[in-house]
Structures are given as structure tokens and as C-alpha cells.
């Protein structure tokens, strides 16, 4: 007999039932890893800029270059991705699994607003893509952190897997287009 539930719903149900027994992991992965990604990225960027610093430049010049490069590498492309994500979720409102599905428990505090696409994943993938454009190894590490977050957010009952995939696509496409248009060169 074929189930009436979609693959999205079956995956949410399975991961949510697993998550009930692993609350600490779900809570850490669904919310805290985004802050870890921000910290890792900020530290990576600072070390990279300090290592490429021209000793003939004064501190003010270094700071201005640091801020300009940070703006162009992260703030603009990631900001465009996140704003686009927010606009999409205003137009396409999809109830979150914990609201729409009986038997799915909300495992971390969260509002019942729409969840498509996952803004966490859009943000995290966009950051990872920008880092990857400069440092592939670090980019892969950030993508792994993002994957864990996506799984945790499905486990928490916050998102469907398709919300995560849509967020990943959006977080990948916008920075990729940005990189092709702006043609940045980084040290």
C-alpha cells in the first residue's frame, strides 16, 4: 500500500522521532552551528587578511582594506541571498512541519511563520560559497557544518527537506552569479 505522505513528510517524521531522543544534538545543530560558522568564518578571514598584510601599510589602511574586502566578500552577496530568501518566504508561505503535521514535535523554540526556504541554510551556504571561492578546503568545512544544520532543522520539526534544498540552491546560486558579475580577486 502506498503512503499518502510525501517523501518530505516521511523524512521529517523519521528525523523528528530520532531528534526527540537526541535533543541536545538537535538544539546545537539547528541553532548554535550558525554562530559557529560565523565565528569560524570571521577568524578565517581575519587570519587570512593578517597573513597577506603588507608591512608597509599602516593600521588605518589595513582596517579600511579589511572592511572593504569583508563588505565585498560577505556582506553584499550574502545580504542579497538572505533578502531574496525573505522575499520568497513572503510570497510563498508554507506551514512548517510542526504546524502542518500531527505527530511532529517542535524540538527547539521557533515561530510558526513560513519556512520555505530555510533562511539559516541560505545564509550558511552563501557564506560557504564565498569562502570556497577563496579557500576550497575551508569552503568544504563550512558546507559540512551547513549540512549538519540542515539535518538538525528537519529533525527539530522546523523545516521540510525541500525547504533545506531550496535554501541551499538559493544560497549557492546568488553568490555564484555575484562572483561572475563582480569578478573579485582576493589574496
C-alpha positions in Angstrom: 0.0 0.0 0.0 1.3 3.4 -0.9 1.5 6.0 1.8 -0.3 9.3 1.4 2.6 11.1 2.9 5.2 12.7 0.7 8.9 11.9 0.9 9.3 15.3 2.6 6.8 14.3 5.3 8.3 10.8 5.8 11.8 12.2 6.2 10.5 14.9 8.7 8.7 12.2 10.7 11.7 9.9 10.9 14.2 12.6 11.8 11.8 14.2 14.3 11.3 10.9 16.1 15.1 10.4 16.2 15.5 14.0 17.4 13.2 13.5 20.3 15.9 11.2 21.7 18.8 13.4 20.9 17.6 16.9 21.9 21.0 18.3 22.8 22.3 17.5 19.3 19.3 18.8 17.6 19.3 22.0 19.6 23.0 22.6 19.0 22.8 21.7 15.3 19.7 23.6 14.5 20.6 26.9 16.1 24.1 27.1 17.5 26.1 25.9 14.5 25.2 29.1 12.5 27.1 31.0 15.2 30.0 28.6 15.0 30.0 29.1 11.2 30.1 32.9 11.7 32.9 32.7 14.2 35.0 30.3 12.1 34.5 32.4 9.0 35.4 35.7 10.8 38.5 34.1 12.3 39.5 32.6 9.0 39.0 36.0 7.2 41.0 37.9 9.9 43.9 35.4 9.8 43.9 35.4 6.0 44.0 39.2 5.9 46.7 39.5 8.6 48.9 36.9 6.8 48.6 38.8 3.5 49.1 42.2 5.1 51.6 44.5 3.5 54.0 45.6 6.3 54.5 49.0 4.6 50.8 49.8 5.2 49.7 51.5 8.3 46.9 50.2 10.6 44.3 52.5 9.1 45.0 51.3 5.6 44.8 47.7 6.8 41.5 48.3 8.5 40.0 50.1 5.5 41.0 47.2 3.2 39.8 44.7 5.7 36.4 46.3 5.9 36.1 46.8 2.1 37.1 43.2 1.4 34.7 41.9 4.1 31.9 44.0 2.6 32.5 42.8 -0.9 33.2 39.2 0.0 30.4 38.6 2.5 28.0 41.4 3.3 26.8 42.2 -0.3 26.4 38.6 -1.7 25.2 37.0 1.5 22.9 40.0 2.1 21.4 39.7 -1.4 20.8 36.0 -0.8 19.1 36.5 2.6 16.9 39.3 1.4 15.9 37.3 -1.6 15.1 34.4 0.7 13.0 36.6 2.9 11.1 37.9 -0.1 10.4 34.4 -1.4 9.0 33.3 2.0 6.7 36.3 2.0 5.3 35.3 -1.4 5.3 31.5 -0.9 4.1 30.8 2.6 4.4 27.2 3.6 3.5 26.0 7.0 6.3 24.4 9.0 6.1 20.7 9.7 5.4 21.2 13.4 2.4 23.2 12.4 1.1 21.2 9.5 1.8 17.6 10.6 0.3 15.9 13.5 2.8 13.8 15.4 5.8 16.2 14.6 7.1 17.8 17.8 8.8 21.2 17.8 12.1 20.4 19.5 13.5 23.9 19.7 11.6 27.2 20.2 10.5 28.7 16.9 7.7 30.8 15.5 5.1 29.3 13.3 5.8 31.6 10.3 6.5 30.2 6.9 9.6 28.0 6.5 10.4 28.0 2.7 13.3 28.4 2.0 15.4 27.9 5.1 16.9 31.2 5.9 19.6 29.6 8.0 20.7 27.4 5.1 20.6 30.3 2.6 22.9 32.3 4.8 25.2 29.4 5.6 25.6 28.2 2.0 26.1 31.7 0.8 28.9 32.2 3.3 30.4 28.8 2.4 30.3 29.6 -1.3 32.1 32.9 -0.9 34.8 31.2 1.3 35.1 28.4 -1.2 35.8 30.9 -3.9 39.0 31.8 -2.0 39.8 28.6 0.0 38.3 25.3 -1.1 39.2 23.3 2.0 37.6 25.9 4.3 34.6 26.1 2.0 34.0 22.4 2.3 34.3 22.5 6.0 31.6 25.2 6.1 29.4 23.2 3.8 29.7 20.2 6.1 28.6 22.4 9.1 25.7 23.6 6.9 24.6 20.1 6.1 24.5 19.2 9.8 22.4 22.3 10.5 20.0 21.4 7.7 19.5 17.9 9.1 19.1 19.2 12.6 16.5 21.7 11.5 14.5 19.0 9.8 14.9 16.8 13.0 13.6 19.8 15.1 10.4 19.9 13.1 11.2 23.4 11.8 11.7 22.5 8.1 11.0 20.0 5.4 14.0 18.6 3.5 12.8 20.6 0.4 13.0 23.8 2.5 16.6 22.9 3.1 17.3 22.1 -0.5 15.6 25.3 -1.7 17.7 27.3 0.8 20.9 25.5 -0.4 20.1 26.3 -4.0 19.4 29.9 -3.4 22.5 30.2 -1.1 24.6 28.8 -3.9 23.1 30.5 -7.0 23.2 34.1 -5.8 26.8 34.2 -4.7 27.9 32.3 -7.8 26.2 34.9 -10.0 27.7 37.7 -7.9 31.2 36.2 -8.3 30.8 36.0 -12.1 29.4 39.6 -12.3 31.8 41.3 -9.9 34.9 39.2 -10.7 36.6 39.7 -7.4 40.2 38.9 -6.8 41.3 38.0 -3.3 44.6 37.3 -1.6 
